[in-house]
Amino acid sequence: MKKTSFLRNVVTVCLVVSATMCFAQTELKPHFTEASKKIPFKKDPMAFTVTIYPEIHEGMISIQNGQQMFVNAETGKYVYGTNFNFTTAHRDYPYFSGGAFMATRLNPGDYAMTKTIIYPDGKYRDLPPMKDNAGRTLKLSNITVSGFDDGYALVQKGVIGIMTGIQQVFIDKNGKEVFPALVSTQKTMGGDLTVYPLRENRRVFYDAGLEKYGYADEKGNIIVKPQFKRALNFSEGLAAVAFGEDVTGWGHFEYKWGFIDLTGKMVIEATYAEQPSSFSDGLAAVHTDIGMSYIDKTGKLMMDAKTWRLNQFHNGFAWVISGYNKLFVIDKEFKEVRDLSKEFDVSNFSMERGENNCKVWGFDFPNGMQELQGKICAPDGTILYTAVDAAGNKIQLQHTIGSDLFFCKLPAKDAPQNAYLENDAVPCFINTKGEVVFYFENATQGFEGVKPVRVQ
């Protein structure tokens, strides 16, 4: 199954003709064909919930069914099935990143879960033995690991229950400790075990001893010393950072947000009490005392502050909510170009997304698309794709970032015999013609996967 550029071409056409407002919309009617591939599936009776994750990362479909399982999205075959009993080692979504995924497995005859790095090719590597500051080899129970991002993960080494003195280090996808300049040791309880992505050759990192954030380059060299209480990723050469003051003495911080450049120079003074957006299309959305507005890269307000909820600009357009029932799109002149109030349930329309353990209002358009209330939309407000079942009832679509497929759930009556049902619906992946590419089938075999190969 080769990836196509069909969706990107549709988005490009819409954006090119945005002055006349492209209304290209395709209503998909998901249907099974002779080419539809069955992914065998056996529900674990001990599993309270089963989750088939809609995103495809590094060619892998992820399934949580009591344990974690991965299917190759090219072949529909299990790489890790019931033959390799392991679970996620962290609370992040179970996706590969940078060619690795952090998991845990139970060794035969052992009660301790072994931290294990697995790879998309069916190989795995147990986390090498680690030592504390005194050179003593640590027990597995005294090692906490994060998920991988771009091939790196964070490890906290120390005795559980004794939070002070825990060392925090980066490891690569081979389990080797890297970035010695970023090693830090906690002096108080708490910390941040988030691996921030590399953006514009800058990575946010947390110094557990200082309890401050700084920025490093791709090799782990410190570029901006840790000095901020909060820090966001770089975008268009600038990053939002915050200084914080504990106004109660009990960890309740009041923040002042501003922007730095790639060298760490403060270019927009830290005056904003609430977190701004990142820069996109040369503008960032900010909160003022009377509402929200956009600023340019000098900090100049580009429109009068309004009691609106603003999204970032993407390809010259931004989504805006005013009041309780008005959703619309504006252009770079801040003029309304499309009213979307009738297309969406505005009362349930969220302008927030969860990011780095905090709420960030606004949403992105990866590959020029975003799923909003089950519809696939472009930045200018064009609804690119919707879906209905055989009876004409609406079906929600989810954009599978990383592929040209959509994830949806079809009514049981439209599905082949023995199809796996979730709340009387069949989870499946469809293409841009509405053809079911993969669906899940109740089966007695085929979900075991190949035998994983251990590497040193």
N, C-alpha and C positions, 0 to 999 in steps of 0.2 A: 504494500500500500504506500504509494509515493505521495509526499505532500505536494499540494498545488498552491499556486499563487492566486487562485480565483477570488478568495475573499479580499485579499489585498488589492486586487485590481478593481473590485467593486467599490471599495472605500476610496481608492484614488480617483476614480471617475466622479464619485459624489463630491469629493472635496474640490476637484478642478472646476466643477460647474456649480459650486456652492452659491455663487452670486445669483443664480436663478433657482436655487434650492432644489436639490435632487431629491425626488420622492421615490427612488427605486426601492421597491420592497418585494421580497419573495416570501410567499406563504408556503411553507414546506408541509407536505403530507407524509410523515414518516411511514415507511412500509418495508416489509421483508421481501428479499429477493433470493434467488438460488445461490447468490454469492455471499449472503449474510453468514458470518462465521459465529459458531456457538462457542462460548467460553464455558466449559463445564464447571459446575459450582455445587458444593455440598455445604449446606448450612450446618454450622456447628450447633448442636442442641444446647450446649453450655453457654453460647454467646447470647447476651441480652440484646445486642443490636448488631446489625450488619450494615456496613457503609461501603458503597462503591464510590470512590472519589471522582469527581467529574473532570479534573484537570489531568493532563498527560504530561509528565515531566521526564525528559531524557528517554522518551520512547517507552515509558512504563505506565501501565494502568495499576492503580493501587486499590486494594480491597482489605477492609478490616472485618474479620470474621472469627472473633475469638483470638486469633493470631493474625499477623500481617502476611499478606500474599501479594505478589507482583506478577503481572502478565505483560509480555512483550506486545506492544501495540502494533507491530508490523505483522506478527504471525498469529497472534491470539493464543500463544502457548505460554504456560506458566514457567517463569524463571525461578521463582520461589513460591512453592505451594505448600501443601501439608507435609511434604517430606522434610521440611526444615522449620522446626518449631521455634519461632522467635517473635518478639514484639518490639514496638517502638521503644527507644530508650529515653524519650523526651515527649513533651506535650505538643510539639509542633505538628503541622500536617505531615503525613507520611509521604514525602516526595524526595526523590533523588536530586542532588544539587552538586554540580562539579564532579560528577561521576562517583558519588558515594552516598551512603545512607547509614545513619547510626542506629543500631538495634541492640537487643540483648537476647541471649540464648541460654538455655539451661543445659549444662553438661550432665551426662549420665552419671548418677551417683553423687551429684553435687547439689547443694541447696542454694548456692550463690549464683545469681545471674551474671553471666560473662558478657561484658561490653564487647560488641562485635560490629565491625564495619563490613557492610555488604556492598557489592558492585553490580552494575547492570548486566554483566556477562556471566553471572552465576557463581562468582568466586566470593570468598569472604576471608576476613582477617580478624582474629581476636585482638583486642586492644593490648599492646605490649605492657609488661609490668611497669608500674610507675613508682617513683620515690618521693618522699616528702622533703622538706627543707633540711632535715637532719640526715638524709641519705637512706632512710629506712624504707623498705618496700611496703607499699600500702596494700591493704586488703581491698578487694573489689567493692565492698560495701562503703568504702571511704573515698570513692571516686564518683563524681557526678559529671555527666557529659551533656552537651547540647546537641542539637541537630546540625547537619552540615549545610553550609551556604557557600557556593562557589568552591567546594572542595576543602573547606576549613571548618573546624569545630572548636569549641571551647571546653576545657576540662577544669573542674575544681577539685583539688587534691587536699584532703584533710579529714579529720575525724568527725563523723556525724554527731551533732549535738554540741560541738565546740566550734562555733562559727568563726572566732578570731583565729588568725594564723592560717586560714585556708588559702592556698596558692591557686591562682588562676592562670592557665597557659593555653596557647593555641596549639592545635595539632593539624597536620595535613591529612589527606585521605589514606595515607599509609600508617597513620597512628603516630608519626614522628613529631616530637615537639619542635615548633618553629617560632619565629618572631620573638627572640629573647628580650628585645627592648620593650615588649608589651606585657611581660610577665609582671604580675602584681600580687600582693598579699592583703587579704582582708584584715582590718583592724576592728571592725564592728560587724554586727549582724547585717544581713542583706546582701545586695550585689546585683549584678546584671549579667546573666549567662547568654545574652543575645549575640549572635554573630551577625554583624551588620554587613550588607553587601558592599563590594567595591564599586564606587561611583566616581568617575572622572579621576581615577587613580588616587582616590582617598577613601579610607575606611574608618568609620566611627569606631572607637574602642573605649572601653571602660577601665579606668584605673581603680581597682578595688580598695587600694590603700588610701588614695586621695578622695575616693567617692566622686570623681569628676570624669568628664568625657573629653577626649581629644581626637586627633585624626592621624592616621598613618598611611603610608603609601603601600603599593602592592607587595613590597618586600619586607614590610613590617617596620620600616624606619619611621620614627615619630616626626611628623611634619608640623603639627600643631599640638603643643603641650596640653595635657589634660587640665582644664580650667573651667569647664562648663558643667552646670547641673543637668542640662538636657542638650541634646545635639541631634540634628537630622542629617540625612544624606545630602551630598552636594548635587546640585542641578543647575546647569547653565552657569557654572563658575562660582555659585554662591551657595551657602548652607545656612539654615536657620539654627541659631544657638540661643541658650538661655542661661542667665545668671539667676540664682535662687537664694532667697533668704528665709530661714526658718523663723517665722514670726511668732510661733507659739512655744518653741523649744521641744515640741513633740513630733517633729518631722512634717509639719504642715508648711510647705514652701509657697512663697509668692514669687512668681517668675517675671523676668523682664526679657523679652525676646528681641533679637536683632539678627543681622546677617554678617558673615565673614566671607572673605575671598579664599582662594586656594592656599594662600600663605598664612592664613589665620588673622589677617588684618580686618578689624571691624569696619565695614564700609557702610552699614546702615545701623545707626545707633540702637542699642537695646532699650526700647521704650514700650514695646507692646506687651500688655499683660497676658494675652492669650496667644497660643501657638499659631503662627502664620502658616500658609501653605509654602511649598517649594516654588521656585520660579519655573515658569513654563510659558513659552511664547513671549519671554521678556517681562512677564508680570507675575506678581505674587499677590494673593488675597490676604488681607489682614483685618483684624478686629480693631475698631476704634471705640471711643467712648459713646458714640451714637449709632453705631452699626458696623457695616463692613464696607471695604473698598479695595481697590487694587493699587499697588505701588509699582514704580519702575525700579531699575537697579540702582538708582541714586536715593531711593526712599521717598520720592515725590508721589503724592496722591494723584492718581490719574482720573478719578471721578469722585463726585461728592459721595460721602458715606451714606449708605441707605440701610434700612432695616431688612436686608435681604440675606439669604444664605447663599454663598458664592462657591462655585467650583473653580478649579484651575482652568486656564485656557488651554485648548488643544486644537491645533490646526486652525487657529483664528476664531474659535467659538468656546463659549462657556455656558454651562447649565446653571440656572438660577431659580431659587424659590423665594416667593414673597407671600406673606400672609400664610393662610392655611390651605389654600386651594389653587395657587397659581404657580405653575412650573413652565419655564420658558427658556429659550436660548438667546444669548446676546452675541454680538460681533465685537471686534476690537474697538469700535466706536461706542460701545456700551449701549447699543440700540437693540431692541427686541426684533429678532428675525423669525422666530417660530414659537408658537404657543403649543405646549405639549400637555396642557392640563387635562384634555379629554383622552389622551393616550395612556395616562398612568393614574394610579390611585395616589394622589398627591399626599393625602393624609398619612399614608404608609411609606412614603418615598424618603429614603435615608440619604443624607448628604455626608454620611460618616462612613469610615471604614476602620477596622481595628488594625493598628500598626504599632509594633514595638511596645506592646503593653499599654498603649494609650489610644484615645480616640482621635483620629485625624479626619476632619471633615473634608469632603471632596473625594473624587474618584478619578482613576486614570482610564486611558483607552489603549491598552496593549494591542499592538498590531492594528490600531485604528478602530477597535471595536470594544464594546462593553455590554455585558448582560445586565439589563435593568428590568426587574419585575418580569422575568421570563422572556424578554424581547432582546434581540441583538441590535444595538444602536451604534451610530457613527457620531463623531463629535458635533456635527452640525444639527443633530436632532433627527436625522434620517433613521427610520426604523428599517434596518437591512433585512432582518429575518424574523418571521413569526412562524408558529406551527399549529396545526389542528390535526385531530385524529380522523379516522374514517367517517365518523358521524358529524364532523365539523366542529367538535368541541376544542377549545383552546388547550394547547399543551405548552408548558414552560420549557424554554431552551436554556441551556447553560453553555457558555463559550469555553471550550477546552483549550486553554492557553497552552501553546506548544504544539498544536496540531490544527488541521483544517477540519476537524470534526466538532459536532455538537453533542452534548449529553442531554437526554430527555427520558421520560418514563411513559410508555405506551399502555393503554388499557389492556387488561388481560384478554378481552375478547378479540383483540386484533393480533394476538401473539400465537406462535406455533405451540403445539403440544409440548408439555414438559418445560416450558420456559420458566425461569425463576421469577417468582412474584414477590414484590415488596409493596405491601398495602394495596394488593390487587392491581399492581402495575408492573411492567417489565422494564427494568433499567437497560438502556442501550445507548450506543454511540451511532450517530447518523452522519452522512456526508451532506454536501450542499445541494444534492438532488433529493434529499429526503430518504435515501436508501439506508437501511440498517446495515452498518458495517460489522458491528459486534453486538451480540446480546448474550445474556447469561441463561444457562440451562441447568435445571436440577439433574444431577448425574451421580453415578456411583463410582466413576473413575475418570481419570484425565486431569484431575486437579492436584496431582502429586508433585508435578514439576520434575526437572532433572535433578540429579544429585549434586548439591553444591560442592565446590572444590575449595578446600582450605589452603590459603597461601600464607607464607611467613612474612 
